[in-house]
Amino acid sequence: MAFIEKKDSGWRAKISWYDANGKRHTKSKQGFETKRLAQQWANKMEVAKDKQQLSPTDPIFVEYFLEWAQTFKMSKVSDNTKKRYINIGHLIEQYFGKAKISSITQRSYQQFINSYGHDHSKSTMEKVHGTIKSCAKYAVYEGTIPRNFADQITLVWDESKTRHVEYLSRSEIKSLIASLEDNISPKYVSRYMILCAIYTGMRFGEILALEWDDIDYNNHTIRVNKSYDYIAHRTKKPKTASSNRFIRVSSKFLDLIAPLKVNGQERVFAPSDGSYISSSATNHTLRRHLAKCGLEKEGFHFHSLRHSHVALLLFSGVPLYAISKRLGHADMSVTAKKYAYLIDELRQQSDHQIEEILEDL
């Protein structure tokens, strides 16, 4: 039974319940403008109580988030992702201060999204919101809060800060390959890494960690089962379990990288001193050869080669399922979401094709 009373600061509602050990707990909230609003809150708490969704604790939002991240997330993610959780914790603290998690409403959370989103990119907002929503979902499951305040939220972002990744057409890829192969030698490891990204769609860290034992020259396959973390300076498991995969490659590509064996290293893309080529060095090489080809691609970088690889396969009619497996995505929905802009372009081309077929009837 809820207890409602009038206070100087407004109406106050209070409920109580007993846990499995017979200990009595209470939860209250005050400052309601009317008795009716206080009663509505109490009714929601009674329903949550019946569903065993109430917790006797009411932690500070940022403290709860950081404890959740430390307990369930940080032990199995990369150092970069750990930093993202910590940064989101700082963000929560900056905006919500020492507010209790129970005080966060959909309205106040939407206001936070509106405030932070007006000068941040779409991808940043998706990561921030997705992470906080997962935390709030667990808080509901644990009974700390009665419902997820991050549900039914409209994402806001700054379109000018949202990077629209450029990709190379088939003819542009051929032009870049010709430039990279011109007078190539094993000492130009960055060139070979760029070629690898074009031919395989592999990530930068996966290419750095690739070893000769991972290449099957008889079956024309590459095994991807590790990645190099440049920040932590260590080789680790791939980004996700699905990233463990075999990639089919052409004999042309295998013949192309074979000269690198003279560097005498276990890793394929290691210079003779065994060092790791940096992303900045590789991007410098990429920009230089794009310029030689007369290709002006603002914001184009090494990872854009992965997008170009996807575009090449999509526009050549390779099924999305096969592309998804090749990229190491968990399922096709991940690929479809990430490369939606390419799929939309392909759809538009298909629409024109369909129209031409129907006109010819």
N, C-alpha and C positions, 0 to 999 in steps of 0.2 A: 504494500500500500504506500503510495507516494504522500509526502508531506509538503504542503504548499503554504508559504507564509509571505506577508508583506514586509519588506525591509526599506530602509531609507534610500538605498540604491536601486530599488525596484523589487520585483517579485523573485522569490527564491524557491527552488524545487529540490527535494531530497528524497532519495530512495534507499532502501537497505536490503540486504540479502545475506544468506548464510552459505559458506562454502562447504565442501565435502567433509571437513573436519569439525563442522558446527560453529566455526568462527564467524562473527557478524562483521559485515563490511557495509560502508555507506558511500554514496556518490551524490554530490550536490552541484548545483549551478545557480548563480544568481545574476541579477541585473536585467531580468525580463521586464519589458514595458507593461505587460498585462498579465493577469492571472491565467488567461487562456494560453498564452505562449509558454508559460511555465508548465502548465498541465500537459501541453503537447510534447514538450521535452521529456517530462516524466513518463508519459505513455510510451514513448520510443524506448526509454531506458527499461521499462517494465517488459516490453517485448524482447529486448536484447537479453534481459535477465532470464526470461523463460527459455531462450535459445542458448543459454550459457555463453553469451558473448560479452559478458562484463568482466572486467579485471579490477581487482582492488588497487592496482597501481595506476598512476597517471603520469608517465614520464614526460620530461621535456622533449619536444619533437626532435631537435637536433641530436640529443643524446641517444634517443631511441633509434634514430636512423643510423648513426655511426656504430652502435652496438649490433644492430641487425646486419650491417654491411660486413663488420668484422667477423661475425659468427657464421654467416651463411654464404658470403661472396668472396671475400678477399683471399681465402686460402686456395682458390682454384682459378684465379684470373691472372693476367699479365700485370707487370708493374705499371704499365700505362693505364690499365683499367682501374687498378688500385688508386692511382692518383685521381681518376675521375670520381670515384666514390668520395674521396677526401674533399675534393673541390666542391662537390654537390653538398657535402656537409657544411662547408664554409658558407655556401650560398644560402642554405636553409637558416643558418645562424644569423647571417646578415639581415635577412628579410623578416624572419619570425622571432628572432631573439631567443628569449627563454620561455616562449609560449609552450604550454602543455599540448601534447598531441591531440588530446580530446577537444581542444578549443579550435582546431583547424577545421573549417567548414569548406564546402564546395565553393562558396562565394569568395572567402578569403584566399583559397588556393587559386581560383581563377584570376583573382586580382594579382597574385604573385606571377602567374603565367603571363598575364598582360604586361606587367611591368618589366619582367626580365626578357620577354620575347620581342619587345619593340626594337631592340638593337642586337639581336642574336639570330644566327642562321637556323634554318629549318632542322638540319641534322642535329645541331646542338640542343634545340628544344625537344626533339624526339628522344634524345638520350636522357636529358634531365627529367623530363616528365615520365618516361618509361621506368626509370630507376626509382623515382619517388612513388610511383603508382604500385610497383612491386612491393616496396616496403610497407605501404599502407594496406595492401592486400593481406600481407602477413599479419599486420597488427589487428585486422578484423578476425582472421583465423585464430589468432592467439587470445582474442577477447579483450584486447586493450582498447579498441574503439568499436562502436557498433556497426559502422559502415565505412566504405572506402570513399574518402573525400575527393580522391583523384579520378573518380568515375564521371563520365558525361562532361568532360572538360573540352573546351575548344582551344586547340593549339594556336598560338600567335607567334609569328616570326618576321624578321626583316628580310624581305625578298632580295634586297640589294646585297645582302651578306650571304645569301644562299648560293653556293658555288654550283654552276651548271657545267658539269664536266664535258669537255670537248673530246671527240674521238676522231680517229683517222679513217678515211674511206679506204677501199681496197687499193685504189691507185696511189693514194698517199702512203699507205703501208709499204707498197712495193718500192716507192721512191726512197723511203726511209731505210729499208733493208739494203737497197743498192748502195746508199751512202755509207751505211755502217760496215758493209762488207768490203768497201773500197780500201785496198792496201791494209786489210786487217791482219793483226798478228797477235799471238798469245799474250803479249804485254798489255794489250788494250782490253783488259777484262771487262771494263764498264760496257763496252760495245757488245760483248757477248751476252752480258746480263740483259741488256735492252732487247736483243734478238730473242733471248729465252722468253721474256715477258710477251713479246709479240706472238711467238709460236705456241706458247703453252697457257698464257693467262695466269701464271703463277704469281703469288705475292712476293714482294721484295725480300722479306725474311725467309720465305721458303726457298727462293733462288740462292740466297747466301748460304743456306745450310745444306744444299744439295751435294751429295757425294757420288763418286763414280760407281760405288756399289748399288746406288739407287737406280741406275740406268740399265735396262735390259735391251741390249742391241739386237738380240734375236727376235724379240716380240715387239720391239719399237715402243716401249713403255718407260715412263718415269714414275718411280714411287715417291710420294710425298708423305713423309711421316715425322717431320720436324721443321722447326723454324728458328731463325736466329734473332734474338732480341737485342737490338743495337744499344738500347738504353741500359739494360741490365748486363750487357756483355756476356751473354750465355745462350747456348742452344737449348731450346725447350720443345715441348710437344706443340703440334699445330694449334691454330686459333680455336678450333672446335673439334669434337670427335669426328664429325663428318669431313673435316679437312684432311684426314688420313685417306688417301686415295691413290689410284693409278691413272696416269694421264697418257693417252695414246699420242705419239708424235711421229713425224715423218722421218724417213731415212735421210732426207736432205738436211734436216736440222741436226740429227745425230752426227752426220759427217761434218757439219759446220763447226760443232763444238769440240770435235775430236782433237784438234791441234792443242787445246788447252792442257792436255795430258803432259806436255813437255815442261809445265811449271812444277811437276813433281809433287803435287799436293793431293791429299785425300778428298778435299772439297773441289768440286768442278770449277767454281768461279772464285778461285783464290789465286792471287799472283804468286810469283816464285818465292816471296818471303812469307807466305802463309797468312798475310793480313786480311782484314775484312774491308771490302770497298764500302765507303760511306754512301748514303743516299744523296748527299749534296754533290759528291763527285759524279755519281751516275746521272743525276739530273742536269748537271753542267754539260756532260757529254751529250745527253739527249737534246738539250736546247741548241747546242752547237750544230748538231746534224739536222735538226728541224730547220734551222736557219739556212744551212747549205742547200736544203731542198726547196727553199722559198716558202716554207710553211709557217704562217703566223698563227700560232695557237696560244692565246692568252690564258694563263693558268694551267697549261698542259704540263703534266709532270709524270713521273715514273708509273704511278698507279693508274694514270689515264691509259696506259698501254693495255691494262687488263680490260678496261672499258672498250678499247678499240678491238681487242680480241673477241669480246662478246658481240660487238656490232658486226664484225666480219662473219661470225658463225650464224648469227640471227638472220642477216640479210642474204646469207647463202642457203637458208632453208633448214639449218640444223635444228632439231626439236629442242624446246626449252628444257625438257627433262634431261637430255644429254648434256646440255650446257651447264645446267645446275650441278650435275654430278662432277663435271670436269672442273668447275670452280671450287668444289668442296663445300657447297651450301647444304644446310640441313634438309631443305626441301625446295620445291619449285616456287613456293610463295615468297621465300626470301629473295630468290633471283628476280621474280616478277616485280617485287617492290623496289629492289635496288636499281633495276634497269627499266623501270616503267617508261621513262622518256624514250628509250630505244624501241620498246614494244609498241608504243603509241605511234612512232614514226613508221614502223613496219605495218601497223594496222591501216594507216592512211594510204600507204602504197598498195596494200591489199584491196582497199576500197576502190581505188582507181582501176585495179586489175579486174575486180568483180564487175565494175561498171562497163568496162570494155568488153568483157565476155558476154554480158547481158545485151549490150548494144549490137553484138554480132549475131544474135539469135535470129 
